[in-house]
Each structure stands twice: as C-alpha cells, then as structure tokens.
Amino acid sequence: MKLFGLILMLAAAPVWGQSMAGRYALSGVREVGSELMLKPDGSFEYFLAYGAADYSATGSWKQEKDAVVLTTAGQDVAPFRLVKSAKTANGVVRVWVKAPNGQPVPNIDVALDGGSSARTDSSGVALFPDEKTPRQVTFAIRVYQFRSEPIALTAGDNDFHFEIHGEAITRVRFKGERLKIDGDALELRFWDPAKAMRYVRQ
C-alpha cells in the first residue's frame, strides 16, 4: 500500500526541467522585443531588443517553488582594456579603440579626466589636441546608455590603445535572478524592481 502511494506521488510530481521549459515572449511593453527560452536540459537563452540596442544572455535555470531562477554563464570581463601606450613626438593625445580582431570601433565617446571629450572616428581614434598629460579616461556608448568606470592612464604617455569587449556591455548578467511564476507567465524585475515585465508562454 505504501509503495502504491509512493508511485502515485511520483507520477503526479512534475519532472524537473519539463514543467516550466518552453518559449516565453514579453507581453504588454511597447517598442521592446524580448524572449526567454527555458530548455529541458536546464539551460536558457534570453534576448531583448530596444531601439538600436540588443542584449542577450545564456546560462542555467532551475525551478524553486513559485519561481524560475536564472544565472548567466561565463566570467565578467572589463568592457575596455588598455593594451598598450606610448609617448609620441607630436605630443597629441590619441585614444584608440579596437575590437579583439583588430578592427577599429567608431562612435565611442571618450572623456579625459572628466573634462575634454571626443568621439572615435572611422579609424577608431579620438583626438585631443589640447590635452597634455591625461591621468584617466572614461568611455561611453550612448545607444546602450553605458558609461565605464574611470581607467588610469600611463603617466607621461599620450598615445593609448584600448580593446573593447562588446559582450561585456551587451550581456545581461543574471545572478540568481528570480522570476515569479504566475500561471503560464513569468515576471521579471531585473530591469526595474518596481515594475515586473511579463513573459507569456508561447
């Protein structure tokens, strides 16, 4: 009798990874497209598009009582890294920004010591002809509303080469993010704790 009861309990219990697995789409938010895919193997894929900005994340998920918990995979890396610097004869301060593959990156806003600012051109360089001895630099990307922490520069140099890691800017960092289960939908408060974004199962 006890064995029969145990069999009935197991049959009624949801199989992990299957009860909530599926595709969920954002509902009720204008001008924003977003989906969350919960896979039966415990992995997830997430993306959100707003205007010209695209965000994404992959990682693992699990169900805990009345919530789905997301954790993004991978280690955090610095969005901008100083690769090398030098002192040139012309004395003009230049800040270069390139992708890991060596390609120049235009349209990056660069500010020195919180004052002088310029934007990288098609060659990936921002020029500061009136600066002499910058101590730190800050980068900003308007479309992502991103602004870096100040990065110290090598004293005495005037030619600085940086490498940008785009994924560090566009990757959504879920760290034990709890999405409340509400019927066939999930409520995400990552972007705004005061207002839930509702993802409806498709």
N, C-alpha and C positions, 0 to 999 in steps of 0.2 A: 504493500500500500504506500509506504513511504517512497519507494522507488518510482511508483507510478506518478505520485505528486511531483517529484523532482523532474521527471520527464516533461510534465505539463508546464512547469515553471520555465524550463529551458526553451521549450517550444514557443512560449509566449514572449520571452525576452528578445529585444532587438539585437541583431548581430552587429558587433562593433564595426563601424565604417560603412554600414549599409543603411541605417535608419535615416541619417542626415545627408548622405552622399548625394550629389546631384549638382545641377547648374542653377545659380541664383542670379537674378538681374535686379539692378537698382530700380526702384519704382518711386514716382512722385517727386523727382528732383529735376528741374528744368536745366537744360544746357549741360548736363553731366551724363556721361555714359559709363557704366561700371558693371562688371560681372565678377562673380566668385564661383569657382569650380571646386567642389569638395569631392575628391576621388576616393573610391572604396579602399585604396591601399594606404590611406592616411595622409596623403599629400594634397596640396591645394595650389591653385593658380588664381591670381587676382589682378585685375587691371581697372584703371579709372582714367578717363579722358575728360579734360575740362579745357575748352578753348584749344590752344596750341600745346598744352602741357599733357603729357602722357605719363602715368605712374603704373608700376606693376610690382608684383611680389610673388614668390614661390616659397613653399616651406611645408610644414606639417600641421595637421589639425587633429583635434580629438574632441569628443563629446564629454562634458562634465555636467551631469544633472540637467539643468534647464539652459545650458549654454554650449556653444561651439567655441573652442579656444584655438586661436591661430598664432603660430610662431614662424617668423620669416627665417629662411635658411641663410647661411653664409655669415662671414665676419664683416663688421663695419670697417670701412676704409675711408681715409681722408678724401674729400672731393677734389682738393687741389694739393699737389705735392711739388715742392721745389726740387728740380732735378739738378740744376747747376746754375752758377752765377759767375760773373767775371767783371773786371774793370776795363772798359774800352777807352781808346784815346779821345774819341769825340765828346765824351762826358755826358751824352744824352741818356737819360734814364729810359730803358725799354723793358717792358714786361711781356714775355712771350707765353702764349697758352697753346698747347698742342695735345692731341688725343694720344692714347697709348701707341697707336700705329704711326705716330709722327705727323699726322695731318694737322694743319693749323685750324684753330677753332675761332671763328669770328663772333662778334656781338656779345662778348663777355665784358661786363662793366668792371673796371679796375680802379681802386682808390688807394692812394698812398697816405699813410699817417692820418687817415680820417679826413684829408683835405682834398688835394688835387685828384681829379678823376678823368678817366678816358675810357674808350671802348676799343676792344681789339678789332682790327680790320681784317680784310680777306687773307692777310698773311699771318693772322693770329697774334699780332703785336699791338700793344698800346704804348704810345709815345708820351713822354713827359719832359719836354724841352726845358722847362723852368725849374725842375727839381734837381737837387744836387746830391743829397745824402739821405735817401729814404730809409726808414727804420722798419716799417712793416707795410703789408699790403692786404687789402680785403677785396674779395671777388663777389659779384652779384649777377644773378641771372633773372631778369625781370619776369619772363614768362612763367617761371616756377616759383616766383616770389622767394627766391633763395638768396641768402647773404651768408658768406663764410665768416668764420672767426678770423681775427687778425693773425697773419702769418709773419713771423720775424724774417727780416732780410739780412743778408751778409753785409756787415759794415764795410764801407769803402767801395763796394761794387755798384755798378749801375746797369748791368745787363743781366736780367733774371729770366730763367726758363722754367716754366711750370707745366706739369702734366695734369690734365683733368680726367677724373673718373666719373663719367656720366651716370653710371649705375648707382653711385653713392648719393646722387641727387634725385634720381627718379624712382629708386627702390623704396617701397613702403615698408617701414620697419615695425612689423607686428611682434610684440614681445609678450606672449601670454595674453593676447587681446581677446576679451570675452564678448561674443556676440550672443545676445539673448535670443532664445528660440521662442517664437510667437506663432504657433500654428505651423503654417507652411512657409514662414518667413524668418529671416534673421535680422536682428537690429544691431547695426554697427555704430559706435560712438567714437571711433578713432579720430575723425576729422573735427568733430565738435561734440564734446562731452555733454553739452546741454541739449543737443538735438540728435536723435537717432536717425540714421539712414537705413531705410527698409529695403532688404533684398528678398525678393519673392522667388520661390522655387518655380522653375520652368518645366 
